[in-house]
Amino acid sequence: MSRKALAAALLATALAAVLPAIYWVSRNQLADQDLRSAVAMESSDIKYLLQNQFNGFELIARSVRGFIDGSENVTAQEFHVFIDSLNLQTIAPGLQGVGYVRWVAGNNAAARARQLLETKQGSDRYAIRPPGVRDAYAPIVFMEPRNGNEQSIGFDVFSVPQARISAEQASETGDLIATEKITLVQDGPQRSVAGFVLYLAVYTPDPEDSGGPEVLRGWVDLPFRLVDVLQPIAESLEPGLQLVFYEKDSTGAQLFSHGFPSGAADNAANPAAARYAKADYLAFAGRQWHFRIIPTEDYVERKHKSTHHWVASIGLLLSVSLGLSLFLLLTSRDRARALALEMTSSLRNTTADLNDTLDAIPDLLFEMDLDGRYLAIRTSNQANLNLPVDQVLNRTVWDVLPPKAAQVLHNAIKEAHVLGRSTGNRLETDVAGGPRCFELSVARKQRMVGMAPSFIVVSRDITERTRAERQVHQLAYFDVLTGLPNRRQFLAIAPHLIEDNTSRDGYGAVLMLDIDHLKMINDHWGHQCGDEVLKHVAARTSAALDPRHVVARFGGDELVIVLNHLGKDFAPAKQAAEKACQDILAQIADPVAFDAREYHASVSIGVALFDGDGRSMDEIISGADSAMYLAKNDGRNTYRFFDQELKNVMAERAALEQDMRTGLDTGEFYLVYQPQVDLHGQVIGAEALCRWQHPQKGLVSPAVFIDIAEKSGFIRQLGHWVLEQACKTLRGWRADARLSRLSLAVNVSAQQFHHPDFVPQTLALMASSAIDAERLELELTESIFAQDVEQIAEKMQTLKALGVCFSLDDFGTGYSSLNYLKRLPLDQLKIDQSFVRDVIADSFDASIVAAMISLGESLGLKVLAEGVETPEQLEFLRSRGCRLFQGYLFAKPLSEADFLASLRQGPAGAGAQA
């Protein structure tokens, strides 16, 4: 019996061994291909995880830019609160910090950069580093979190060439740009760690050229160390795989390595690298991030065994076991029965262990076929299923999920069938707990040739993460204060709005809405009150309009509105736009209550209709903006339309503005001098007045070109030129004994005076001209004092200390206040000619002039009446105590030569009769 049993066992073993032998031969040919696929899949996972990490960085950068876009003056505390709300460790782990860099260039850039840093930080403990004179500065004014980043505050990123190149590239392209490898300022020279900084430019409209192109304001600054980003990702690699990141490509310097015993990559010591290594790169932030996955020899050997060697070995072992089992069965049924019971128990234990492991996984696990049919389901949380398990098995995704979600899953299965794996797809569906969002990972199961393909699907619940991402998106593209779309979101959808209106052969309209006197509310009642007014206007504007229209916050105190589908004819479209403006004004007229007070808001609205005439949104907005300024000039709290006449006026003003800039360089501007006299008609000084002789238009009225200069911002350059010419005139008079005693008055505009460089530039002109400062008189209009009086007084005191005199021009026509007359270092009041003109015929004007003269005397100020044209006016002013005069009665504005000639003739005009 034993001989027959042995023969039968040997025969069974031989027959059973044929199948694993055939399998081993066929699988041996596919081993290398499977190994390369495994390495490539790991490379794909690294690339996917790194892309997610970088996407989080970009999302944070754009969120910060959106926050800064929607705020006029961000403080360090507001920046800290905003960054803290972003939950950086969840959205973008690996970041060293989130900062904001301001760009400062031009005259006196170093001082302005230092002042900006002190203002933003509310302290003078920080300085611009490194010190030195440069053409431009880019200091870090905010960096959160402060822990570990304190020493970066005040660091000038333009002092690092790689950082400056990347920042300038970011400002030119508007994209997120990464630096080359640098050492972070947080690390210092002692710690050599590969660091990078991401820059995203922040722009703001030019406040002096509203509606024009955006100008650079600064950059969002995101520093990170590559090891902080890559180490958690590298740890997800399968054991036996090594990871290397290079500075450029595989021939460049190594930036990061993982899995090497020596700590640095050594491909020469790993023969498997040449055969199975996988090189790839990821494009992000203007550079390519090259990396390489390298398997070790242990990994190669293990994979070969795990893919076919172990199967063949087990097959042979099973063949032997079959023969042995047959032998034992034939020789001892009892022993065979005991062995079968032991094997069944072992299988049950293994199955139980596997079930426990699967139950510990929170994700949904499915096995599905190519048609999307559920073959098996495993989950520890039944709440994540929209149907019981027994109602899902053997049904397709089209039977179980909504059509959109079913299509996503089915497409992922088809992708995995072709590529072996599919990751990153998301679907949304309703389950017992409400709507949830899931991320899918699908892998094709290894099957024998000829077997129907099947797939393992892992469905992870990412609902909370998705909500966090949507919140960040809301912060990036919607105004935090009003909830309206912000400027960036509006400009993104603007082309679609134009196309939607013009594709229907109809009219639309753009409304530019500016809140009147919002700055005054902020200055007098605080920014919280101003914010309430802004929210009130935004809410009432939205309530006044049909939902099909779009309302957005354009920045500062401006809203932009697009009225859609107003009709195919111009007249009805204009009527509909007028009706919308009237509704908005009526809604906003209701007062807003804040802090036990009521505030009345008003707005000025500019309207520009558009159809399919080919204009861009920038051109349409520019027209609406021009009409809005016309509404402001016409008294505010109203609306005006942009039409051809206004377009012509704007074109003419634009041409004059350009001619004016050119004319200042070509010598078309010159000064004239109007004498100022005392009681006896003696000339005691003059006022320098600017004139423009246009080569084609002739003499342009100052009322025209001064207004254009004020609104275009050119007034600073023109005013500087006038002051420079006046200093040259005083220098020329210094050598003449009679002229050296004369004072020269120069008008200074509010824009020129409030500019940070006004005092340094004035001091430089006085020093270069070597003039007697007591002979220079600066005339300031009352509009200057609408801003911070303390800061104004400080500037005046700086110049006053050198002897410069100050005269208050056009007194009584603007923000007249006894308070600033007392607080400011004034020397003289000038009574405006509008009061002098009617002192004889109008008793009210006569009383006002008398009061002004008395007020000046009581405050110890000289009083000068301008616009004196008749002897009767002069006599009246003398009788009331006025001692200084200016006007046509004495002389019109004269060229310097005529002015000097008039001095030789003795006392001027009627004053000589005294």
Secondary structure as the mmCIF struct_conf table of DSSP 4:
data_model
#
loop_
_struct_conf.conf_type_id
_struct_conf.id
_struct_conf.beg_label_comp_id
_struct_conf.beg_label_asym_id
_struct_conf.beg_label_seq_id
_struct_conf.end_label_comp_id
_struct_conf.end_label_asym_id
_struct_conf.end_label_seq_id
HELX_RH_AL_P HELX_RH_AL_P1 SER A 2 ASP A 69
TURN_TY1_P TURN_TY1_P1 GLY A 70 GLY A 70
BEND BEND1 GLU A 72 ASN A 73
HELX_RH_AL_P HELX_RH_AL_P2 ALA A 76 SER A 85
TURN_TY1_P TURN_TY1_P2 LEU A 86 LEU A 86
HELX_RH_AL_P HELX_RH_AL_P3 LEU A 88 ILE A 91
BEND BEND2 ALA A 92 ALA A 92
TURN_TY1_P TURN_TY1_P3 PRO A 93 GLY A 94
STRN STRN1 LEU A 95 LEU A 95
STRN STRN2 VAL A 98 ARG A 102
STRN STRN3 VAL A 104 ALA A 105
BEND BEND3 GLY A 106 GLY A 106
TURN_TY1_P TURN_TY1_P4 ASN A 107 ASN A 108
HELX_RH_AL_P HELX_RH_AL_P4 ALA A 109 GLN A 121
TURN_TY1_P TURN_TY1_P5 GLY A 122 GLY A 122
BEND BEND4 SER A 123 ARG A 125
STRN STRN4 ARG A 129 ARG A 129
BEND BEND5 PRO A 130 PRO A 130
BEND BEND6 GLY A 132 GLY A 132
BEND BEND7 ASP A 135 ASP A 135
STRN STRN5 ALA A 136 TYR A 137
STRN STRN6 PRO A 139 PRO A 139
STRN STRN7 ILE A 140 GLU A 144
BEND BEND8 PRO A 145 PRO A 145
TURN_TY1_P TURN_TY1_P6 ASN A 147 ASN A 149
HELX_RH_3T_P HELX_RH_3T_P1 GLU A 150 SER A 152
TURN_TY1_P TURN_TY1_P7 ILE A 153 GLY A 154
STRN STRN8 PHE A 155 ASP A 156
HELX_RH_3T_P HELX_RH_3T_P2 VAL A 157 SER A 159
BEND BEND9 VAL A 160 VAL A 160
HELX_RH_AL_P HELX_RH_AL_P5 PRO A 161 THR A 173
BEND BEND10 ASP A 175 ASP A 175
STRN STRN9 ILE A 177 ALA A 178
BEND BEND11 GLU A 180 LYS A 181
STRN STRN10 ILE A 182 ILE A 182
TURN_TY1_P TURN_TY1_P8 VAL A 185 ASP A 187
TURN_TY1_P TURN_TY1_P9 PRO A 189 GLN A 190
STRN STRN11 GLY A 195 PRO A 205
TURN_TY1_P TURN_TY1_P10 PRO A 207 GLU A 208
BEND BEND12 ASP A 209 ASP A 209
TURN_TY1_P TURN_TY1_P11 SER A 210 GLY A 211
BEND BEND13 GLY A 212 GLY A 212
STRN STRN12 GLU A 214 ARG A 225
HELX_RH_AL_P HELX_RH_AL_P6 LEU A 226 ALA A 234
TURN_TY1_P TURN_TY1_P12 GLU A 235 SER A 236
BEND BEND14 LEU A 237 LEU A 237
HELX_LH_PP_P HELX_LH_PP_P1 GLU A 238 GLU A 238
TURN_TY1_P TURN_TY1_P13 PRO A 239 GLY A 240
STRN STRN13 LEU A 241 TYR A 246
BEND BEND15 GLU A 247 ASP A 249
TURN_TY1_P TURN_TY1_P14 SER A 250 THR A 251
BEND BEND16 GLY A 252 GLY A 252
STRN STRN14 GLN A 254 HIS A 258
BEND BEND17 GLY A 259 GLY A 259
TURN_TY1_P TURN_TY1_P15 PRO A 261 SER A 262
BEND BEND18 GLY A 263 ALA A 264
HELX_RH_3T_P HELX_RH_3T_P3 ASN A 267 ALA A 269
TURN_TY1_P TURN_TY1_P16 PRO A 271 PRO A 271
HELX_RH_AL_P HELX_RH_AL_P7 ALA A 272 TYR A 276
STRN STRN15 LYS A 278 PHE A 284
TURN_TY1_P TURN_TY1_P17 ALA A 285 GLY A 286
STRN STRN16 ARG A 287 PRO A 295
HELX_RH_AL_P HELX_RH_AL_P8 GLU A 297 HIS A 304
HELX_RH_PI_P HELX_RH_PI_P1 LYS A 305 HIS A 309
HELX_RH_AL_P HELX_RH_AL_P9 TRP A 310 THR A 331
HELX_RH_AL_P HELX_RH_AL_P10 ARG A 333 ASP A 359
TURN_TY1_P TURN_TY1_P18 ALA A 360 ALA A 360
BEND BEND19 ASP A 363 ASP A 363
STRN STRN17 LEU A 364 ASP A 369
TURN_TY1_P TURN_TY1_P19 LEU A 370 ASP A 371
STRN STRN18 ARG A 373 ARG A 373
STRN STRN19 TYR A 374 ARG A 378
BEND BEND20 SER A 380 SER A 380
HELX_RH_3T_P HELX_RH_3T_P4 GLN A 382 ASN A 384
BEND BEND21 ASN A 386 LEU A 387
HELX_RH_3T_P HELX_RH_3T_P5 VAL A 389 GLN A 391
TURN_TY1_P TURN_TY1_P20 VAL A 392 ASN A 394
STRN STRN20 THR A 396 THR A 396
HELX_RH_AL_P HELX_RH_AL_P11 VAL A 397 VAL A 400
BEND BEND22 LEU A 401 LEU A 401
HELX_RH_AL_P HELX_RH_AL_P12 PRO A 403 LEU A 419
BEND BEND23 GLY A 420 GLY A 420
STRN STRN21 ARG A 421 VAL A 431
TURN_TY1_P TURN_TY1_P21 ALA A 432 GLY A 433
STRN STRN22 GLY A 434 ARG A 444
HELX_LH_PP_P HELX_LH_PP_P2 LYS A 445 GLN A 446
TURN_TY1_P TURN_TY1_P22 VAL A 449 GLY A 450
BEND BEND24 MET A 451 MET A 451
HELX_LH_PP_P HELX_LH_PP_P3 ALA A 452 PRO A 453
STRN STRN23 SER A 454 ASP A 461
HELX_RH_AL_P HELX_RH_AL_P13 THR A 463 TYR A 477
STRN STRN24 PHE A 478 PHE A 478
TURN_TY1_P TURN_TY1_P23 VAL A 480 THR A 482
BEND BEND25 LEU A 484 LEU A 484
STRN STRN25 PRO A 485 PRO A 485
HELX_RH_AL_P HELX_RH_AL_P14 ARG A 487 THR A 502
TURN_TY1_P TURN_TY1_P24 SER A 503 ASP A 505
STRN STRN26 GLY A 508 ILE A 515
TURN_TY1_P TURN_TY1_P25 ASP A 516 HIS A 517
HELX_RH_AL_P HELX_RH_AL_P15 LEU A 518 TRP A 525
HELX_RH_AL_P HELX_RH_AL_P16 HIS A 527 ALA A 544
BEND BEND26 LEU A 545 LEU A 545
TURN_TY1_P TURN_TY1_P26 PRO A 547 ARG A 548
BEND BEND27 HIS A 549 HIS A 549
STRN STRN27 VAL A 550 GLY A 555
TURN_TY1_P TURN_TY1_P27 GLY A 556 ASP A 557
STRN STRN28 GLU A 558 LEU A 563
BEND BEND28 LYS A 568 ASP A 569
HELX_RH_AL_P HELX_RH_AL_P17 PHE A 570 ILE A 588
TURN_TY1_P TURN_TY1_P28 ALA A 589 ALA A 589
BEND BEND29 ASP A 590 ASP A 590
STRN STRN29 VAL A 592 PHE A 594
TURN_TY1_P TURN_TY1_P29 ASP A 595 ALA A 596
STRN STRN30 ARG A 597 TYR A 599
STRN STRN31 VAL A 603 PHE A 610
BEND BEND30 GLY A 612 ASP A 613
HELX_RH_AL_P HELX_RH_AL_P18 MET A 617 ASN A 633
TURN_TY1_P TURN_TY1_P30 ASP A 634 GLY A 635
BEND BEND31 ARG A 636 THR A 638
STRN STRN32 TYR A 639 PHE A 641
HELX_RH_AL_P HELX_RH_AL_P19 GLN A 644 THR A 666
TURN_TY1_P TURN_TY1_P31 GLY A 667 GLY A 667
STRN STRN33 PHE A 669 VAL A 677
TURN_TY1_P TURN_TY1_P32 LEU A 679 HIS A 680
BEND BEND32 GLY A 681 GLY A 681
STRN STRN34 VAL A 683 HIS A 694
TURN_TY1_P TURN_TY1_P33 PRO A 695 LYS A 697
STRN STRN35 GLY A 698 VAL A 700
HELX_LH_PP_P HELX_LH_PP_P4 SER A 701 SER A 701
HELX_RH_AL_P HELX_RH_AL_P20 PRO A 702 SER A 712
TURN_TY1_P TURN_TY1_P34 GLY A 713 PHE A 714
HELX_RH_AL_P HELX_RH_AL_P21 ILE A 715 TRP A 733
TURN_TY1_P TURN_TY1_P35 ARG A 734 ALA A 735
BEND BEND33 ASP A 736 ASP A 736
TURN_TY1_P TURN_TY1_P36 ALA A 737 ARG A 738
HELX_RH_3T_P HELX_RH_3T_P6 LEU A 739 ARG A 741
STRN STRN36 SER A 743 VAL A 748
HELX_RH_AL_P HELX_RH_AL_P22 ALA A 750 HIS A 754
BEND BEND34 HIS A 755 HIS A 755
TURN_TY1_P TURN_TY1_P37 PRO A 756 ASP A 757
HELX_RH_AL_P HELX_RH_AL_P23 PHE A 758 SER A 769
TURN_TY1_P TURN_TY1_P38 ALA A 770 ALA A 770
HELX_RH_3T_P HELX_RH_3T_P7 ALA A 773 ARG A 775
STRN STRN37 LEU A 776 THR A 781
HELX_RH_3T_P HELX_RH_3T_P8 GLU A 782 ALA A 786
BEND BEND35 GLN A 787 GLN A 787
HELX_RH_AL_P HELX_RH_AL_P24 VAL A 789 LYS A 800
TURN_TY1_P TURN_TY1_P39 ALA A 801 GLY A 803
STRN STRN38 CYS A 805 PHE A 811
TURN_TY1_P TURN_TY1_P40 GLY A 812 GLY A 812
BEND BEND36 THR A 813 TYR A 815
HELX_RH_AL_P HELX_RH_AL_P25 LEU A 818 ARG A 823
BEND BEND37 LEU A 824 LEU A 824
STRN STRN39 GLN A 828 ILE A 831
HELX_RH_AL_P HELX_RH_AL_P26 GLN A 833 VAL A 836
TURN_TY1_P TURN_TY1_P41 ARG A 837 ALA A 841
HELX_RH_AL_P HELX_RH_AL_P27 SER A 843 SER A 858
TURN_TY1_P TURN_TY1_P42 LEU A 859 GLY A 860
STRN STRN40 LYS A 862 GLU A 866
BEND BEND38 THR A 870 THR A 870
HELX_RH_AL_P HELX_RH_AL_P28 PRO A 871 SER A 879
TURN_TY1_P TURN_TY1_P43 ARG A 880 GLY A 881
STRN STRN41 LEU A 884 GLN A 886
BEND BEND39 GLY A 887 GLY A 887
TURN_TY1_P TURN_TY1_P44 TYR A 888 PHE A 890
STRN STRN42 LEU A 894 LEU A 894
HELX_RH_AL_P HELX_RH_AL_P29 GLU A 896 ARG A 904
TURN_TY1_P TURN_TY1_P45 GLN A 905 GLN A 905
BEND BEND40 PRO A 907 PRO A 907
HELX_RH_3T_P HELX_RH_3T_P9 GLY A 909 GLN A 913
#
